[in-house]
């Protein structure tokens, strides 16, 4: 191994090549946009709040549409019950009238039971199904 003595030292221009290099852009350049940390945090908070509000609005709208459909079904069931009452009042109890009454009552009962289940499903208070005792 040979050793040499250092006779002179030349300065080295050290640059950090591992990060973004400074840009040479004029401060008045209209294409340049800059935000402070507080402005960015404010924009993020604003977007978050607007998104949450939109999600809540869509959820409320969906729930409103669902309840309107259930209400329409229950109104139809009440109309069928009113038809049954009119048939009973004017009926002479023929076999065809009896079959019609039975189908109307069964349909109305099914709609009411199903509609109540839909109304209470959102709250978690849905009644438990009864056991079949036949």
C-alpha positions as CSV (number, residue, x, y, z in Angstrom):
1,X,0.0,0.0,0.0
2,X,1.3,3.4,-0.9
3,X,0.4,6.6,0.8
4,X,0.5,10.0,-0.7
5,X,0.5,13.2,1.1
6,X,-2.4,15.7,0.4
7,X,-0.9,18.8,-1.0
8,X,-4.1,20.8,-1.8
9,X,-7.9,20.7,-1.1
10,X,-10.4,21.9,-3.7
11,X,-13.9,23.0,-2.5
12,X,-16.8,20.7,-3.5
13,X,-20.2,22.2,-4.3
14,X,-22.5,20.0,-2.3
15,X,-26.2,19.7,-3.5
16,X,-28.9,17.6,-1.9
17,X,-30.1,15.6,-4.9
18,X,-32.6,13.6,-2.8
19,X,-35.4,16.1,-2.6
20,X,-37.3,18.6,-4.8
21,X,-35.1,21.2,-6.3
22,X,-36.1,24.9,-6.0
23,X,-37.9,26.2,-9.0
24,X,-36.9,29.4,-10.6
25,X,-40.4,30.9,-10.9
26,X,-41.3,34.5,-10.5
27,X,-43.6,35.3,-7.6
28,X,-45.9,37.3,-9.9
29,X,-46.5,34.3,-12.2
30,X,-50.4,33.9,-12.5
31,X,-50.0,30.1,-13.1
32,X,-48.4,29.6,-9.7
33,X,-50.8,28.8,-6.9
34,X,-49.7,28.6,-3.3
35,X,-51.5,27.9,-0.1
36,X,-50.6,28.1,3.5
37,X,-51.0,25.1,5.8
38,X,-54.0,26.8,7.4
39,X,-55.6,27.3,4.0
40,X,-55.1,23.7,3.0
41,X,-56.5,22.5,6.4
42,X,-59.5,24.8,5.9
43,X,-60.1,23.5,2.4
44,X,-59.9,19.9,3.6
45,X,-62.4,20.6,6.4
46,X,-64.7,22.3,4.0
47,X,-64.7,19.4,1.6
48,X,-65.2,16.9,4.4
49,X,-68.2,18.9,5.7
50,X,-69.7,19.2,2.3
51,X,-69.3,15.5,1.6
52,X,-70.8,14.5,5.0
53,X,-73.8,16.8,4.3
54,X,-74.3,15.3,0.8
55,X,-74.2,11.8,2.2
56,X,-76.7,12.7,4.9
57,X,-79.0,14.3,2.3
58,X,-78.9,11.3,0.0
59,X,-79.5,9.0,3.0
60,X,-82.5,11.1,4.1
61,X,-83.9,11.2,0.5
62,X,-83.6,7.4,0.2
63,X,-85.3,6.9,3.5
64,X,-88.0,9.3,2.6
65,X,-88.6,7.5,-0.7
66,X,-88.7,4.1,1.1
67,X,-91.2,5.4,3.7
68,X,-93.4,6.9,0.9
69,X,-93.5,3.5,-0.8
70,X,-94.5,1.8,2.4
71,X,-97.1,4.4,3.1
72,X,-98.6,3.9,-0.3
73,X,-98.8,0.2,0.3
74,X,-100.5,0.7,3.6
75,X,-103.0,3.2,2.0
76,X,-103.8,0.5,-0.6
77,X,-104.4,-2.0,2.2
78,X,-106.8,0.4,3.9
79,X,-108.6,0.9,0.6
80,X,-109.0,-2.8,0.3
81,X,-110.3,-3.0,3.9
82,X,-112.9,-0.3,3.0
83,X,-113.8,-2.4,-0.1
84,X,-114.3,-5.4,2.1
85,X,-116.6,-3.4,4.4
86,X,-118.7,-2.3,1.4
87,X,-118.9,-5.8,0.2
88,X,-120.0,-7.1,3.6
89,X,-122.7,-4.4,3.9
90,X,-124.1,-5.2,0.4
91,X,-123.4,-8.9,0.3
92,X,-125.9,-11.8,0.2
93,X,-123.0,-14.2,0.9
94,X,-122.9,-16.0,-2.4
95,X,-119.9,-18.4,-2.9
96,X,-118.2,-15.9,-5.3
97,X,-118.7,-13.1,-2.9
98,X,-117.2,-15.1,0.0
99,X,-114.1,-16.0,-2.1
100,X,-113.7,-12.3,-3.1
101,X,-114.0,-11.3,0.5
102,X,-111.4,-13.9,1.6
103,X,-108.9,-12.8,-1.0
104,X,-109.3,-9.1,-0.2
105,X,-108.9,-9.7,3.5
106,X,-105.9,-11.9,3.0
107,X,-104.2,-9.4,0.6
108,X,-104.9,-6.5,3.0
109,X,-103.6,-8.3,6.0
110,X,-100.4,-9.4,4.1
111,X,-99.8,-5.8,3.0
112,X,-100.3,-4.4,6.5
113,X,-98.1,-6.9,8.1
114,X,-95.4,-6.5,5.5
115,X,-95.7,-2.7,5.6
116,X,-95.3,-2.6,9.4
117,X,-92.2,-4.7,9.1
118,X,-90.8,-2.2,6.6
119,X,-91.6,0.8,8.7
120,X,-90.0,-0.6,11.8
121,X,-87.0,-2.2,10.1
122,X,-85.1,1.1,10.0
123,X,-85.4,1.6,13.8
124,X,-84.5,-2.0,14.7
125,X,-87.9,-2.4,16.4
126,X,-89.2,-5.0,13.9
127,X,-91.6,-7.4,15.6
128,X,-90.3,-11.0,15.9
129,X,-92.1,-13.5,13.7
130,X,-94.6,-15.7,15.6
131,X,-94.1,-19.4,15.5
132,X,-96.5,-21.4,13.3
133,X,-98.7,-23.5,15.6
134,X,-100.4,-25.7,13.0
